[in-house]
Amino acid sequence: QEFVTVLVRDPRTQKEDSWHSYVDYEIFIHTNSMCFTRKTSCVRRRFREFVWLRQRLQSNAVLIQLPELPSKTPFFNMNNPHHVDHRRQGLQEFLEKILQDALLLSDSRLHLFLQTQLSPEDMEACVSGQTKYSVADAIHKFASLNRRFPIEDEERKKGKKDADSDSESSSSGLRPSDDSISCGCKASPASEES
């Protein structure tokens, strides 16, 4: 039985410049789905990147009614924990619904959004073939730079020898040791800026 677990958690306020701040959220994925290049990943995204993702998915899947994002309210206060958590819950529900649709799961932008830290512009360039790297290359490169999952890296190296064909390696699903890293993504909280 294939599964995809997605968690949107750990909202943090980031300073863009001396006048502007925004909240970003950690997106944690744990899956055994053959649709995913990496079985465990963790990235940080802000609300406007979710808006971009929804627009791109909608333009590519015209006949599908996509779930709504939490409404962008002019009264959103990033210093109000209730507002931030309400948005976090809405973003998680959005991703949970998206990840249940096989057609949407075939969109490379979704995978780049969930498993790399590429900007929307770089994701578009990658998907349209304007980069030297493929979607899978981008995901593997991000994973190797983001060494939060050492167990998965070791298993990838072990499996690389006999995984020349996807048909053999992809059917094996998750290995038991992956359970021990399911919560390994959460970094220690950054010091708050005043």
N, C-alpha and C positions, 0 to 999 in steps of 0.2 A: 504494500500500500504506500503510494507516494504521499509525501506531506511537504508543506512549506510553512514554517513558522516565521512570522515577522513580528518584531517588536519595535515600536517607536518609543524612545525613552530618553532620559537624561537631557532635558532641555537646558541650554546654556545661552547666556547673553554674550554676544560677540561685539566688539567695537569695530565698526567699519572705518570711521575716522573720528575726529574730535567731536563731531556733532551728531553722528548717526550710529545707532546700534541695531542689532537684530537678534532674534532667537534662532538657534539651529537645534536640530534634534538628531539623536543617534538612531540609525536604522540598522537593526540586527536581523540577519537572515540565517536560519538553520533549516536545511532541507536535504532530502534524498532524491529530489526530482531530477530527472535526466535533462530537463530544460536548463539547468543552471551549471555554469562552468565551475564555480566554487560552491562547495556544500555549506560553508560557513563564511559569513562576511559581515563587515561592519563599516558604515560610512556615516558622515554627518551631512545633513541637508537642511536648508532653510525653506520657509514657506513659498517664496516665489519660485524656487526650483520645482516644488510640487505642482505649482500652477503651470509652469512650462511643460512638465511631464504630462499632465492631464490634457493640455492642448494638443501636444504631439500625438498622444495615443488616440485622441478623438479624431484627429485629421487622418490617421491611418486606418481607423476602424469605424468608418462612418455609420455603419448599420448597428453598432453596439451603443447602447445608452450607458455611458460611464457613470460611476457613482460620483456624487458631489464631494468637493472638498469642504472643510469647515468654512463658513462664510468669512470673507475678509471684512472685518468691521473697522470703521474709523475710530471706534472706541477701544480697540485692542490695546491693552496695557501690559507690556512685557514685565513690569514689576509686580503684576497681580498674578499670584500663583494659580488662582482659579482660571483666569483667562488662558494662561499658558498651558495648563493641563487639559482644559477643554479642547484647545486646538490640537494638542498632542493626541488625544483620544480620537478626534476626527481624522487626523492624518493616518493613524493606525487602521481605523475602519476602512478608509479609502484604499490603503494598500492591501488589506486582507481581501477585499472584494475584487480588486484588480487581479490579484494572484490566483483567483479561482477561475479565471477565464483563459482557456487554452489559446485563443486567438491573440489576446493581449500578451500572453507569455512568450509569443513568438517575436515580439518587437524588441529589437536590439537595444533601443533607447532605454527600455525598462531595465534591462540587465546592466547597462552602463550606469544608470541612475542608482541602482541598488548595490552594485558591487565595485564601483570605482569612485574616485573623488573628482572626476572630470567635470568641467563646467558645462553648462548647456551648449555653448558654442563648440566646445571640443567634442562633445557627444555627437552633435550634428555632423561635424567634419568626419569623425570616425565612421559613423553609420553610412555616410555618403561616399566613403572611399577616398577621402582627401587627406588621410594621414598615412604614415608609413606603417602603422600598427593596425591590426585587426581588432574587433571587439574582444575576442578571446585573449589576444595579447595584452590589451589594456587591463582586463580583469586580472590576468596572472601577474602583470607588472605591479598593479596596485597591491595585490595580496603579498607579493614578495617584499614590497617596501613597508607594508603594514604588518609587521611580524607579531601579531597578536595571537596567531594560531600556529604555534610551532609544530604541534602534533600533525596537523593537516599537511604542512610542508614536508615533514619526514615521510608521511605516507605517500604523498605525491611522488617523491623521489623514488621510493621503493616500487611504486606502481608504474613508474615511467618505463622501467625495463620491459615489462610484459604488457604494457598498455598501448602498443602501437596501433591496435585497432580499437575503435570506440565500442564495437559490439561486445567485446569481452569485458572491458573494464567498467563500462557504464551500467551494466546490469547488476553489479554487485551492491549498489546502494551505499548507505553509510556503514562505516565500520564501528564496532562497539566503542572504541576509544574516543570517537567524536562526542559521545555523551559527556565526557569529562570536561569538554571545552565549551559547552553550550552557553555558559555564562561568562566566558573568559574575555569577552569583548569590552566590557564596561571598564573604562579607564577611571583612575582616581579623579575626583572632581577638581577642576582647575580652580585656582584661587580667584575669588571674586574681585572684579575691578570696581572701584567706587565711582 
